[in-house]
Amino acid sequence: MDRRKALIVDDSQAIIDALGGAFEEAGYDVSSAMDGEEVFRKMASANPDVLLLDIYMPKLNGADVCRLVKAHPHWKKTHLVLMSSRISDREIDMYRRIGADEVLKKPLDPAAVVALVDKALTRKALAGHH
């Protein structure tokens, strides 16, 4: 089985380091991007299983990126996790409607995020979507 790949997108290097470290420890190949435009270059080269996406970013925000990824035939199966420190339940519903698989509130517990993603990817693999 190939190693699972995670792409972490946040304009905070500290969050990228924390999440990236946790995913690497769990055996993932990790890549990262700092803004919404860089995501697409990285998606093309990394082809991640999971995309962790900060909602409020320079250039393109997470909601825009989410819509574009889910509209892309090759990427729409990517497990997409949106993250934000300021988010209401109404916004969470809206993000789910545009295709987010998970919407998480910061501050995040990196180990818990990895566990959540692991479970989701295993479920998808068992369902035979991959």
DAQUINOR-V631771 format. One record per residue. N is the residue number from 1. RES is the residue in one letter. NEAR is the number of other ideal C-beta (glycine too) atoms within 12 Angstrom. Layout:
# DAQUINOR-V631771
n: (N N)
res: (RES RES)
near: (NEAR NEAR)
This chain:
# DAQUINOR-V631771
n: (1 2 3 4 5 6 7 8 9 10 11 12 13 14 15 16 17 18 19 20 21 22 23 24 25 26 27 28 29 30 31 32 33 34 35 36 37 38 39 40 41 42 43 44 45 46 47 48 49 50 51 52 53 54 55 56 57 58 59 60 61 62 63 64 65 66 67 68 69 70 71 72 73 74 75 76 77 78 79 80 81 82 83 84 85 86 87 88 89 90 91 92 93 94 95 96 97 98 99 100 101 102 103 104 105 106 107 108 109 110 111 112 113 114 115 116 117 118 119 120 121 122 123 124 125 126 127 128 129 130)
res: (M D R R K A L I V D D S Q A I I D A L G G A F E E A G Y D V S S A M D G E E V F R K M A S A N P D V L L L D I Y M P K L N G A D V C R L V K A H P H W K K T H L V L M S S R I S D R E I D M Y R R I G A D E V L K K P L D P A A V V A L V D K A L T R K A L A G H H)
near: (9 13 16 29 30 43 42 44 49 39 28 25 16 18 30 33 17 28 42 30 21 28 38 23 17 27 19 32 23 34 30 36 36 25 26 31 20 27 40 26 18 32 32 17 15 28 25 37 36 43 47 51 53 43 35 27 30 20 19 26 27 39 30 27 42 40 24 25 39 28 16 21 9 14 28 20 25 40 38 43 43 43 41 33 17 13 24 14 11 11 22 22 13 21 33 21 16 27 30 34 31 29 33 32 23 25 17 32 16 31 17 20 34 32 19 28 40 25 19 29 36 19 16 21 18 11 11 8 16 18)
